[in-house]
Amino acid sequence: MIESVVLTVTDMKCGGCEANVTGKLTAIEGVISVKASFKEDAVSIDFDNEKTTLASIKDTIAGAGFPVLSD
Ligand SMILES: [Cu+2]
């Protein structure tokens, strides 16, 4: 089933940070679309929850160096 979430993600400072997060998330099988906004401290993700989990999405963002504050 497709799930849509908007996560609050801090420390993105420019378009490069957005591209970094977007690239790492879209590399995950099951992630369908990603929209990252450093201005809004937000990352919107559509994903197939039979292929990946919200936990691994959060881990990937945090692993890229951007703290995830909430879902
Ligand atoms: Cu940046």
N, CA, C, O and the ligand as a Tripos MOL2 file, in Angstrom:
@<TRIPOS>MOLECULE
protein
  285   283    72     0     0
PROTEIN
NO_CHARGES

@<TRIPOS>ATOM
      1 N           0.8350   -1.1920    0.0000 N.3       1 MET1
      2 CA          0.0000    0.0000    0.0000 C.3       1 MET1
      3 C           0.8770    1.2510    0.0000 C.2       1 MET1
      4 O           1.9180    1.2910    0.6560 O.2       1 MET1
      5 N           0.4420    2.2730   -0.7450 N.am      2 ILE2
      6 CA          1.2230    3.5050   -0.8200 C.3       2 ILE2
      7 C           0.9060    4.3730    0.3940 C.2       2 ILE2
      8 O          -0.2550    4.6200    0.7200 O.2       2 ILE2
      9 N           1.9710    4.8280    1.0510 N.am      3 GLU3
     10 CA          1.8260    5.7430    2.1780 C.3       3 GLU3
     11 C           2.4810    7.0670    1.8130 C.2       3 GLU3
     12 O           3.5060    7.1000    1.1320 O.2       3 GLU3
     13 N           1.8760    8.1560    2.2770 N.am      4 SER4
     14 CA          2.4620    9.4850    2.0920 C.3       4 SER4
     15 C           2.7500   10.0820    3.4610 C.2       4 SER4
     16 O           1.8820   10.0990    4.3330 O.2       4 SER4
     17 N           3.9680   10.5690    3.6460 N.am      5 VAL5
     18 CA          4.3250   11.1920    4.9160 C.3       5 VAL5
     19 C           5.0400   12.5120    4.6380 C.2       5 VAL5
     20 O           5.6450   12.7050    3.5840 O.2       5 VAL5
     21 N           4.9510   13.4100    5.6110 N.am      6 VAL6
     22 CA          5.7500   14.6300    5.5830 C.3       6 VAL6
     23 C           6.5480   14.6480    6.8770 C.2       6 VAL6
     24 O           5.9780   14.7320    7.9650 O.2       6 VAL6
     25 N           7.8630   14.5680    6.7540 N.am      7 LEU7
     26 CA          8.7380   14.5560    7.9180 C.3       7 LEU7
     27 C           9.3470   15.9390    8.1240 C.2       7 LEU7
     28 O           9.6660   16.6410    7.1650 O.2       7 LEU7
     29 N           9.5020   16.3150    9.3890 N.am      8 THR8
     30 CA         10.2350   17.5330    9.7070 C.3       8 THR8
     31 C          11.7140   17.1760    9.8420 C.2       8 THR8
     32 O          12.1140   16.4040   10.7130 O.2       8 THR8
     33 N          12.5100   17.7640    8.9530 N.am      9 VAL9
     34 CA         13.9390   17.4320    8.8670 C.3       9 VAL9
     35 C          14.7340   18.7290    8.9700 C.2       9 VAL9
     36 O          14.5400   19.6500    8.1770 O.2       9 VAL9
     37 N          15.6270   18.7920    9.9470 N.am     10 THR10
     38 CA         16.3880   20.0250   10.1570 C.3      10 THR10
     39 C          17.7660   19.9220    9.5210 C.2      10 THR10
     40 O          18.1970   18.8540    9.0840 O.2      10 THR10
     41 N          18.4430   21.0650    9.4830 N.am     11 ASP11
     42 CA         19.8420   21.1870    9.0640 C.3      11 ASP11
     43 C          20.0550   21.1450    7.5520 C.2      11 ASP11
     44 O          21.2000   21.1850    7.1000 O.2      11 ASP11
     45 N          18.9780   21.0660    6.7520 N.am     12 MET12
     46 CA         19.1770   21.2350    5.3150 C.3      12 MET12
     47 C          19.3360   22.7400    5.0710 C.2      12 MET12
     48 O          18.5090   23.5450    5.5010 O.2      12 MET12
     49 N          20.4330   23.1040    4.3610 N.am     13 LYS13
     50 CA         20.7590   24.5250    4.2600 C.3      13 LYS13
     51 C          20.6810   25.0680    2.8310 C.2      13 LYS13
     52 O          20.7190   26.2810    2.6270 O.2      13 LYS13
     53 N          20.5740   24.1850    1.8540 N.am     14 CYS14
     54 CA         20.5860   24.6690    0.4730 C.3      14 CYS14
     55 C          20.0300   23.5890   -0.4540 C.2      14 CYS14
     56 O          19.6460   22.5070   -0.0120 O.2      14 CYS14
     57 N          19.9970   23.9060   -1.7450 N.am     15 GLY15
     58 CA         19.5280   22.9430   -2.7320 C.3      15 GLY15
     59 C          20.3720   21.6810   -2.7800 C.2      15 GLY15
     60 O          19.8730   20.6040   -3.1040 O.2      15 GLY15
     61 N          21.6700   21.8180   -2.4520 N.am     16 GLY16
     62 CA         22.5360   20.6390   -2.4310 C.3      16 GLY16
     63 C          22.1120   19.6510   -1.3640 C.2      16 GLY16
     64 O          22.1380   18.4400   -1.5830 O.2      16 GLY16
     65 N          21.7200   20.1710   -0.2020 N.am     17 CYS17
     66 CA         21.2250   19.3030    0.8720 C.3      17 CYS17
     67 C          19.9300   18.6150    0.4240 C.2      17 CYS17
     68 O          19.7360   17.4220    0.6580 O.2      17 CYS17
     69 N          19.0660   19.3720   -0.2100 N.am     18 GLU18
     70 CA         17.8180   18.7830   -0.7240 C.3      18 GLU18
     71 C          18.1310   17.6550   -1.7030 C.2      18 GLU18
     72 O          17.5240   16.5860   -1.6410 O.2      18 GLU18
     73 N          19.0800   17.8950   -2.6050 N.am     19 ALA19
     74 CA         19.4400   16.8850   -3.6020 C.3      19 ALA19
     75 C          20.0600   15.6570   -2.9410 C.2      19 ALA19
     76 O          19.8250   14.5270   -3.3660 O.2      19 ALA19
     77 N          20.8510   15.8900   -1.9020 N.am     20 ASN20
     78 CA         21.4770   14.7830   -1.1650 C.3      20 ASN20
     79 C          20.4000   13.8810   -0.5550 C.2      20 ASN20
     80 O          20.4190   12.6640   -0.7380 O.2      20 ASN20
     81 N          19.4640   14.4940    0.1700 N.am     21 VAL21
     82 CA         18.3870   13.7250    0.7990 C.3      21 VAL21
     83 C          17.5290   13.0330   -0.2630 C.2      21 VAL21
     84 O          17.1930   11.8550   -0.1380 O.2      21 VAL21
     85 N          17.1830   13.7820   -1.3050 N.am     22 THR22
     86 CA         16.3240   13.2200   -2.3520 C.3      22 THR22
     87 C          16.9950   12.0310   -3.0250 C.2      22 THR22
     88 O          16.3600   11.0050   -3.2700 O.2      22 THR22
     89 N          18.2800   12.1760   -3.3210 N.am     23 GLY23
     90 CA         19.0030   11.0950   -3.9910 C.3      23 GLY23
     91 C          19.0910    9.8370   -3.1470 C.2      23 GLY23
     92 O          18.8990    8.7280   -3.6470 O.2      23 GLY23
     93 N          19.3850   10.0130   -1.8530 N.am     24 LYS24
     94 CA         19.5170    8.8430   -0.9800 C.3      24 LYS24
     95 C          18.1710    8.1430   -0.7950 C.2      24 LYS24
     96 O          18.1070    6.9160   -0.7290 O.2      24 LYS24
     97 N          17.1040    8.9250   -0.7110 N.am     25 LEU25
     98 CA         15.7810    8.3060   -0.5140 C.3      25 LEU25
     99 C          15.2850    7.6300   -1.7850 C.2      25 LEU25
    100 O          14.7180    6.5400   -1.7230 O.2      25 LEU25
    101 N          15.4910    8.2600   -2.9300 N.am     26 THR26
    102 CA         14.9870    7.6480   -4.1570 C.3      26 THR26
    103 C          15.7680    6.3730   -4.5050 C.2      26 THR26
    104 O          15.3050    5.5580   -5.3040 O.2      26 THR26
    105 N          16.9500    6.2050   -3.9060 N.am     27 ALA27
    106 CA         17.7230    4.9720   -4.1230 C.3      27 ALA27
    107 C          17.1220    3.7790   -3.3710 C.2      27 ALA27
    108 O          17.4650    2.6310   -3.6540 O.2      27 ALA27
    109 N          16.2380    4.0450   -2.4260 N.am     28 ILE28
    110 CA         15.6060    2.9550   -1.6680 C.3      28 ILE28
    111 C          14.4940    2.3400   -2.5190 C.2      28 ILE28
    112 O          13.6260    3.0460   -3.0320 O.2      28 ILE28
    113 N          14.5360    1.0180   -2.6590 N.am     29 GLU29
    114 CA         13.4720    0.3610   -3.3950 C.3      29 GLU29
    115 C          12.1510    0.5570   -2.6470 C.2      29 GLU29
    116 O          12.0710    0.3140   -1.4430 O.2      29 GLU29
    117 N          11.1370    0.9880   -3.3560 N.am     30 GLY30
    118 CA          9.8360    1.2050   -2.7350 C.3      30 GLY30
    119 C           9.5170    2.6740   -2.5290 C.2      30 GLY30
    120 O           8.3600    3.0370   -2.3190 O.2      30 GLY30
    121 N          10.5540    3.5360   -2.5880 N.am     31 VAL31
    122 CA         10.2900    4.9690   -2.4950 C.3      31 VAL31
    123 C           9.8660    5.4620   -3.8780 C.2      31 VAL31
    124 O          10.5750    5.2750   -4.8670 O.2      31 VAL31
    125 N           8.7120    6.0860   -3.9240 N.am     32 ILE32
    126 CA          8.1040    6.4560   -5.1960 C.3      32 ILE32
    127 C           8.4120    7.9050   -5.5580 C.2      32 ILE32
    128 O           8.7890    8.2040   -6.6910 O.2      32 ILE32
    129 N           8.2510    8.7960   -4.5920 N.am     33 SER33
    130 CA          8.6030   10.1810   -4.8830 C.3      33 SER33
    131 C           9.0490   10.8740   -3.6060 C.2      33 SER33
    132 O           8.6450   10.5190   -2.4990 O.2      33 SER33
    133 N           9.9030   11.8810   -3.8020 N.am     34 VAL34
    134 CA         10.4740   12.6280   -2.6780 C.3      34 VAL34
    135 C          10.4730   14.0990   -3.0490 C.2      34 VAL34
    136 O          10.8330   14.4750   -4.1650 O.2      34 VAL34
    137 N          10.0580   14.9320   -2.0880 N.am     35 LYS35
    138 CA         10.1740   16.3640   -2.2820 C.3      35 LYS35
    139 C          10.7690   16.9400   -1.0060 C.2      35 LYS35
    140 O          10.1450   16.9050    0.0550 O.2      35 LYS35
    141 N          11.9800   17.4690   -1.1190 N.am     36 ALA36
    142 CA         12.6640   18.0290    0.0460 C.3      36 ALA36
    143 C          12.6890   19.5460   -0.0650 C.2      36 ALA36
    144 O          12.9510   20.0920   -1.1370 O.2      36 ALA36
    145 N          12.4150   20.2240    1.0430 N.am     37 SER37
    146 CA         12.4600   21.6840    1.0700 C.3      37 SER37
    147 C          13.2620   22.1630    2.2720 C.2      37 SER37
    148 O          12.8240   22.0220    3.4140 O.2      37 SER37
    149 N          14.4320   22.7270    2.0130 N.am     38 PHE38
    150 CA         15.2200   23.2380    3.1490 C.3      38 PHE38
    151 C          14.5560   24.4530    3.7730 C.2      38 PHE38
    152 O          14.7150   24.7070    4.9670 O.2      38 PHE38
    153 N          13.8070   25.2100    2.9620 N.am     39 LYS39
    154 CA         13.1460   26.4040    3.5050 C.3      39 LYS39
    155 C          12.0590   26.0400    4.4990 C.2      39 LYS39
    156 O          11.8130   26.7670    5.4620 O.2      39 LYS39
    157 N          11.4160   24.9200    4.2620 N.am     40 GLU40
    158 CA         10.3130   24.4920    5.1340 C.3      40 GLU40
    159 C          10.7410   23.4330    6.1330 C.2      40 GLU40
    160 O           9.9210   22.9660    6.9230 O.2      40 GLU40
    161 N          12.0280   23.0380    6.1140 N.am     41 ASP41
    162 CA         12.4950   21.9420    6.9710 C.3      41 ASP41
    163 C          11.6010   20.7120    6.8000 C.2      41 ASP41
    164 O          11.2530   20.0540    7.7810 O.2      41 ASP41
    165 N          11.2390   20.4090    5.5820 N.am     42 ALA42
    166 CA         10.2740   19.3390    5.3410 C.3      42 ALA42
    167 C          10.7210   18.4300    4.2060 C.2      42 ALA42
    168 O          11.3020   18.8720    3.2150 O.2      42 ALA42
    169 N          10.4290   17.1440    4.3850 N.am     43 VAL43
    170 CA         10.6290   16.1780    3.3010 C.3      43 VAL43
    171 C           9.3330   15.3840    3.1570 C.2      43 VAL43
    172 O           8.8860   14.7220    4.0940 O.2      43 VAL43
    173 N           8.7390   15.4620    1.9690 N.am     44 SER44
    174 CA          7.5190   14.7150    1.6580 C.3      44 SER44
    175 C           7.9070   13.4680    0.8820 C.2      44 SER44
    176 O           8.6690   13.5310   -0.0830 O.2      44 SER44
    177 N           7.3760   12.3400    1.3140 N.am     45 ILE45
    178 CA          7.7520   11.0640    0.6940 C.3      45 ILE45
    179 C           6.5030   10.2290    0.4500 C.2      45 ILE45
    180 O           5.6450   10.0970    1.3220 O.2      45 ILE45
    181 N           6.4170    9.6690   -0.7520 N.am     46 ASP46
    182 CA          5.4280    8.6270   -1.0490 C.3      46 ASP46
    183 C           6.1930    7.3190   -1.1710 C.2      46 ASP46
    184 O           7.1810    7.2410   -1.9010 O.2      46 ASP46
    185 N           5.7370    6.2870   -0.4550 N.am     47 PHE47
    186 CA          6.4570    5.0120   -0.5340 C.3      47 PHE47
    187 C           5.4970    3.8410   -0.4210 C.2      47 PHE47
    188 O           4.3860    3.9520    0.0980 O.2      47 PHE47
    189 N           5.9770    2.7060   -0.9340 N.am     48 ASP48
    190 CA          5.2150    1.4610   -0.8780 C.3      48 ASP48
    191 C           5.6120    0.7250    0.4040 C.2      48 ASP48
    192 O           6.7390    0.2480    0.5350 O.2      48 ASP48
    193 N           4.6830    0.6430    1.3300 N.am     49 ASN49
    194 CA          5.0550    0.0810    2.6340 C.3      49 ASN49
    195 C           5.1790   -1.4490    2.6260 C.2      49 ASN49
    196 O           5.4220   -2.0620    3.6650 O.2      49 ASN49
    197 N           5.0130   -2.0520    1.4560 N.am     50 GLU50
    198 CA          5.3370   -3.4770    1.3520 C.3      50 GLU50
    199 C           6.7860   -3.6820    0.9180 C.2      50 GLU50
    200 O           7.2980   -4.8010    0.9540 O.2      50 GLU50
    201 N           7.4460   -2.5940    0.5070 N.am     51 LYS51
    202 CA          8.8380   -2.6990    0.0390 C.3      51 LYS51
    203 C           9.8300   -2.0270    0.9710 C.2      51 LYS51
    204 O          10.9930   -2.4260    1.0340 O.2      51 LYS51
    205 N           9.3820   -1.0090    1.6960 N.am     52 THR52
    206 CA         10.2810   -0.3580    2.6370 C.3      52 THR52
    207 C           9.4520    0.1360    3.8130 C.2      52 THR52
    208 O           8.2250    0.0430    3.7970 O.2      52 THR52
    209 N          10.1230    0.6610    4.8310 N.am     53 THR53
    210 CA          9.4210    1.0900    6.0400 C.3      53 THR53
    211 C           9.7340    2.5560    6.3420 C.2      53 THR53
    212 O          10.7450    3.0980    5.8960 O.2      53 THR53
    213 N           8.8540    3.1710    7.1000 N.am     54 LEU54
    214 CA          9.1060    4.5440    7.5320 C.3      54 LEU54
    215 C          10.3800    4.6090    8.3610 C.2      54 LEU54
    216 O          11.1320    5.5800    8.2760 O.2      54 LEU54
    217 N          10.6250    3.5640    9.1730 N.am     55 ALA55
    218 CA         11.8330    3.5490   10.0120 C.3      55 ALA55
    219 C          13.0950    3.5960    9.1550 C.2      55 ALA55
    220 O          14.0380    4.3150    9.4850 O.2      55 ALA55
    221 N          13.1240    2.8340    8.0520 N.am     56 SER56
    222 CA         14.3530    2.8530    7.2550 C.3      56 SER56
    223 C          14.4880    4.1600    6.4840 C.2      56 SER56
    224 O          15.6000    4.6090    6.2080 O.2      56 SER56
    225 N          13.3690    4.7640    6.1390 N.am     57 ILE57
    226 CA         13.4220    6.0870    5.5080 C.3      57 ILE57
    227 C          14.0040    7.1160    6.4820 C.2      57 ILE57
    228 O          14.8760    7.9080    6.1240 O.2      57 ILE57
    229 N          13.5050    7.0840    7.7160 N.am     58 LYS58
    230 CA         14.0340    8.0160    8.7310 C.3      58 LYS58
    231 C          15.5220    7.7700    8.9810 C.2      58 LYS58
    232 O          16.3010    8.7160    9.1010 O.2      58 LYS58
    233 N          15.9140    6.4900    9.0580 N.am     59 ASP59
    234 CA         17.3240    6.1540    9.2830 C.3      59 ASP59
    235 C          18.2010    6.6830    8.1570 C.2      59 ASP59
    236 O          19.3100    7.1610    8.3950 O.2      59 ASP59
    237 N          17.6980    6.5940    6.9320 N.am     60 THR60
    238 CA         18.4700    7.0550    5.7770 C.3      60 THR60
    239 C          18.6790    8.5620    5.8360 C.2      60 THR60
    240 O          19.7750    9.0520    5.5610 O.2      60 THR60
    241 N          17.6320    9.2970    6.1930 N.am     61 ILE61
    242 CA         17.7580   10.7600    6.2940 C.3      61 ILE61
    243 C          18.7270   11.1250    7.4090 C.2      61 ILE61
    244 O          19.6090   11.9640    7.2290 O.2      61 ILE61
    245 N          18.5530   10.4840    8.5660 N.am     62 ALA62
    246 CA         19.4380   10.7620    9.7030 C.3      62 ALA62
    247 C          20.8740   10.3850    9.3570 C.2      62 ALA62
    248 O          21.8190   11.0750    9.7400 O.2      62 ALA62
    249 N          21.0270    9.2630    8.6160 N.am     63 GLY63
    250 CA         22.3690    8.8040    8.2310 C.3      63 GLY63
    251 C          23.0570    9.7680    7.2810 C.2      63 GLY63
    252 O          24.2860    9.7970    7.2160 O.2      63 GLY63
    253 N          22.2920   10.5530    6.5480 N.am     64 ALA64
    254 CA         22.8540   11.5670    5.6580 C.3      64 ALA64
    255 C          23.2510   12.8260    6.4350 C.2      64 ALA64
    256 O          23.8340   13.7500    5.8670 O.2      64 ALA64
    257 N          22.9350   12.8610    7.7290 N.am     65 GLY65
    258 CA         23.3580   13.9740    8.5740 C.3      65 GLY65
    259 C          22.2810   14.9780    8.8910 C.2      65 GLY65
    260 O          22.5610   16.0660    9.3940 O.2      65 GLY65
    261 N          21.0250   14.6090    8.5920 N.am     66 PHE66
    262 CA         19.9290   15.5470    8.8310 C.3      66 PHE66
    263 C          18.9660   14.9720    9.8600 C.2      66 PHE66
    264 O          18.2880   13.9830    9.5810 O.2      66 PHE66
    265 N          18.8950   15.5750   11.0470 N.am     67 PRO67
    266 CA         17.9980   15.0360   12.0800 C.3      67 PRO67
    267 C          16.5270   15.0870   11.6720 C.2      67 PRO67
    268 O          16.0520   16.0700   11.1030 O.2      67 PRO67
    269 N          15.8300   14.0070   11.9760 N.am     68 VAL68
    270 CA         14.3860   13.9040   11.7080 C.3      68 VAL68
    271 C          13.6640   14.1840   13.0220 C.2      68 VAL68
    272 O          13.8410   13.4600   14.0010 O.2      68 VAL68
    273 N          12.8490   15.2390   13.0390 N.am     69 LEU69
    274 CA         12.2320   15.6310   14.3020 C.3      69 LEU69
    275 C          10.9000   14.9590   14.5590 C.2      69 LEU69
    276 O          10.5570   14.6870   15.7100 O.2      69 LEU69
    277 N          10.1440   14.6870   13.5110 N.am     70 SER70
    278 CA          8.8110   14.1630   13.7500 C.3      70 SER70
    279 C           8.2540   13.5460   12.4790 C.2      70 SER70
    280 O           8.8620   13.6410   11.4130 O.2      70 SER70
    281 N           7.1320   12.9330   12.5920 N.am     71 ASP71
    282 CA          6.4410   12.4870   11.4020 C.3      71 ASP71
    283 C           5.0300   13.0540   11.4210 C.2      71 ASP71
    284 O           4.2510   12.8060   10.5010 O.2      71 ASP71
    285 CU         23.2700   22.3130    1.5680 Cu       72 CU72
@<TRIPOS>BOND
     1     1     2 1
     2     2     3 1
     3     3     4 2
     4     3     5 am
     5     5     6 1
     6     6     7 1
     7     7     8 2
     8     7     9 am
     9     9    10 1
    10    10    11 1
    11    11    12 2
    12    11    13 am
    13    13    14 1
    14    14    15 1
    15    15    16 2
    16    15    17 am
    17    17    18 1
    18    18    19 1
    19    19    20 2
    20    19    21 am
    21    21    22 1
    22    22    23 1
    23    23    24 2
    24    23    25 am
    25    25    26 1
    26    26    27 1
    27    27    28 2
    28    27    29 am
    29    29    30 1
    30    30    31 1
    31    31    32 2
    32    31    33 am
    33    33    34 1
    34    34    35 1
    35    35    36 2
    36    35    37 am
    37    37    38 1
    38    38    39 1
    39    39    40 2
    40    39    41 am
    41    41    42 1
    42    42    43 1
    43    43    44 2
    44    43    45 am
    45    45    46 1
    46    46    47 1
    47    47    48 2
    48    47    49 am
    49    49    50 1
    50    50    51 1
    51    51    52 2
    52    51    53 am
    53    53    54 1
    54    54    55 1
    55    55    56 2
    56    55    57 am
    57    57    58 1
    58    58    59 1
    59    59    60 2
    60    59    61 am
    61    61    62 1
    62    62    63 1
    63    63    64 2
    64    63    65 am
    65    65    66 1
    66    66    67 1
    67    67    68 2
    68    67    69 am
    69    69    70 1
    70    70    71 1
    71    71    72 2
    72    71    73 am
    73    73    74 1
    74    74    75 1
    75    75    76 2
    76    75    77 am
    77    77    78 1
    78    78    79 1
    79    79    80 2
    80    79    81 am
    81    81    82 1
    82    82    83 1
    83    83    84 2
    84    83    85 am
    85    85    86 1
    86    86    87 1
    87    87    88 2
    88    87    89 am
    89    89    90 1
    90    90    91 1
    91    91    92 2
    92    91    93 am
    93    93    94 1
    94    94    95 1
    95    95    96 2
    96    95    97 am
    97    97    98 1
    98    98    99 1
    99    99   100 2
   100    99   101 am
   101   101   102 1
   102   102   103 1
   103   103   104 2
   104   103   105 am
   105   105   106 1
   106   106   107 1
   107   107   108 2
   108   107   109 am
   109   109   110 1
   110   110   111 1
   111   111   112 2
   112   111   113 am
   113   113   114 1
   114   114   115 1
   115   115   116 2
   116   115   117 am
   117   117   118 1
   118   118   119 1
   119   119   120 2
   120   119   121 am
   121   121   122 1
   122   122   123 1
   123   123   124 2
   124   123   125 am
   125   125   126 1
   126   126   127 1
   127   127   128 2
   128   127   129 am
   129   129   130 1
   130   130   131 1
   131   131   132 2
   132   131   133 am
   133   133   134 1
   134   134   135 1
   135   135   136 2
   136   135   137 am
   137   137   138 1
   138   138   139 1
   139   139   140 2
   140   139   141 am
   141   141   142 1
   142   142   143 1
   143   143   144 2
   144   143   145 am
   145   145   146 1
   146   146   147 1
   147   147   148 2
   148   147   149 am
   149   149   150 1
   150   150   151 1
   151   151   152 2
   152   151   153 am
   153   153   154 1
   154   154   155 1
   155   155   156 2
   156   155   157 am
   157   157   158 1
   158   158   159 1
   159   159   160 2
   160   159   161 am
   161   161   162 1
   162   162   163 1
   163   163   164 2
   164   163   165 am
   165   165   166 1
   166   166   167 1
   167   167   168 2
   168   167   169 am
   169   169   170 1
   170   170   171 1
   171   171   172 2
   172   171   173 am
   173   173   174 1
   174   174   175 1
   175   175   176 2
   176   175   177 am
   177   177   178 1
   178   178   179 1
   179   179   180 2
   180   179   181 am
   181   181   182 1
   182   182   183 1
   183   183   184 2
   184   183   185 am
   185   185   186 1
   186   186   187 1
   187   187   188 2
   188   187   189 am
   189   189   190 1
   190   190   191 1
   191   191   192 2
   192   191   193 am
   193   193   194 1
   194   194   195 1
   195   195   196 2
   196   195   197 am
   197   197   198 1
   198   198   199 1
   199   199   200 2
   200   199   201 am
   201   201   202 1
   202   202   203 1
   203   203   204 2
   204   203   205 am
   205   205   206 1
   206   206   207 1
   207   207   208 2
   208   207   209 am
   209   209   210 1
   210   210   211 1
   211   211   212 2
   212   211   213 am
   213   213   214 1
   214   214   215 1
   215   215   216 2
   216   215   217 am
   217   217   218 1
   218   218   219 1
   219   219   220 2
   220   219   221 am
   221   221   222 1
   222   222   223 1
   223   223   224 2
   224   223   225 am
   225   225   226 1
   226   226   227 1
   227   227   228 2
   228   227   229 am
   229   229   230 1
   230   230   231 1
   231   231   232 2
   232   231   233 am
   233   233   234 1
   234   234   235 1
   235   235   236 2
   236   235   237 am
   237   237   238 1
   238   238   239 1
   239   239   240 2
   240   239   241 am
   241   241   242 1
   242   242   243 1
   243   243   244 2
   244   243   245 am
   245   245   246 1
   246   246   247 1
   247   247   248 2
   248   247   249 am
   249   249   250 1
   250   250   251 1
   251   251   252 2
   252   251   253 am
   253   253   254 1
   254   254   255 1
   255   255   256 2
   256   255   257 am
   257   257   258 1
   258   258   259 1
   259   259   260 2
   260   259   261 am
   261   261   262 1
   262   262   263 1
   263   263   264 2
   264   263   265 am
   265   265   266 1
   266   266   267 1
   267   267   268 2
   268   267   269 am
   269   269   270 1
   270   270   271 1
   271   271   272 2
   272   271   273 am
   273   273   274 1
   274   274   275 1
   275   275   276 2
   276   275   277 am
   277   277   278 1
   278   278   279 1
   279   279   280 2
   280   279   281 am
   281   281   282 1
   282   282   283 1
   283   283   284 2
@<TRIPOS>SUBSTRUCTURE
     1 MET1         2 RESIDUE 1 A MET
     2 ILE2         6 RESIDUE 1 A ILE
     3 GLU3        10 RESIDUE 1 A GLU
     4 SER4        14 RESIDUE 1 A SER
     5 VAL5        18 RESIDUE 1 A VAL
     6 VAL6        22 RESIDUE 1 A VAL
     7 LEU7        26 RESIDUE 1 A LEU
     8 THR8        30 RESIDUE 1 A THR
     9 VAL9        34 RESIDUE 1 A VAL
    10 THR10       38 RESIDUE 1 A THR
    11 ASP11       42 RESIDUE 1 A ASP
    12 MET12       46 RESIDUE 1 A MET
    13 LYS13       50 RESIDUE 1 A LYS
    14 CYS14       54 RESIDUE 1 A CYS
    15 GLY15       58 RESIDUE 1 A GLY
    16 GLY16       62 RESIDUE 1 A GLY
    17 CYS17       66 RESIDUE 1 A CYS
    18 GLU18       70 RESIDUE 1 A GLU
    19 ALA19       74 RESIDUE 1 A ALA
    20 ASN20       78 RESIDUE 1 A ASN
    21 VAL21       82 RESIDUE 1 A VAL
    22 THR22       86 RESIDUE 1 A THR
    23 GLY23       90 RESIDUE 1 A GLY
    24 LYS24       94 RESIDUE 1 A LYS
    25 LEU25       98 RESIDUE 1 A LEU
    26 THR26      102 RESIDUE 1 A THR
    27 ALA27      106 RESIDUE 1 A ALA
    28 ILE28      110 RESIDUE 1 A ILE
    29 GLU29      114 RESIDUE 1 A GLU
    30 GLY30      118 RESIDUE 1 A GLY
    31 VAL31      122 RESIDUE 1 A VAL
    32 ILE32      126 RESIDUE 1 A ILE
    33 SER33      130 RESIDUE 1 A SER
    34 VAL34      134 RESIDUE 1 A VAL
    35 LYS35      138 RESIDUE 1 A LYS
    36 ALA36      142 RESIDUE 1 A ALA
    37 SER37      146 RESIDUE 1 A SER
    38 PHE38      150 RESIDUE 1 A PHE
    39 LYS39      154 RESIDUE 1 A LYS
    40 GLU40      158 RESIDUE 1 A GLU
    41 ASP41      162 RESIDUE 1 A ASP
    42 ALA42      166 RESIDUE 1 A ALA
    43 VAL43      170 RESIDUE 1 A VAL
    44 SER44      174 RESIDUE 1 A SER
    45 ILE45      178 RESIDUE 1 A ILE
    46 ASP46      182 RESIDUE 1 A ASP
    47 PHE47      186 RESIDUE 1 A PHE
    48 ASP48      190 RESIDUE 1 A ASP
    49 ASN49      194 RESIDUE 1 A ASN
    50 GLU50      198 RESIDUE 1 A GLU
    51 LYS51      202 RESIDUE 1 A LYS
    52 THR52      206 RESIDUE 1 A THR
    53 THR53      210 RESIDUE 1 A THR
    54 LEU54      214 RESIDUE 1 A LEU
    55 ALA55      218 RESIDUE 1 A ALA
    56 SER56      222 RESIDUE 1 A SER
    57 ILE57      226 RESIDUE 1 A ILE
    58 LYS58      230 RESIDUE 1 A LYS
    59 ASP59      234 RESIDUE 1 A ASP
    60 THR60      238 RESIDUE 1 A THR
    61 ILE61      242 RESIDUE 1 A ILE
    62 ALA62      246 RESIDUE 1 A ALA
    63 GLY63      250 RESIDUE 1 A GLY
    64 ALA64      254 RESIDUE 1 A ALA
    65 GLY65      258 RESIDUE 1 A GLY
    66 PHE66      262 RESIDUE 1 A PHE
    67 PRO67      266 RESIDUE 1 A PRO
    68 VAL68      270 RESIDUE 1 A VAL
    69 LEU69      274 RESIDUE 1 A LEU
    70 SER70      278 RESIDUE 1 A SER
    71 ASP71      282 RESIDUE 1 A ASP
    72 CU72       285 GROUP 0 **** ****
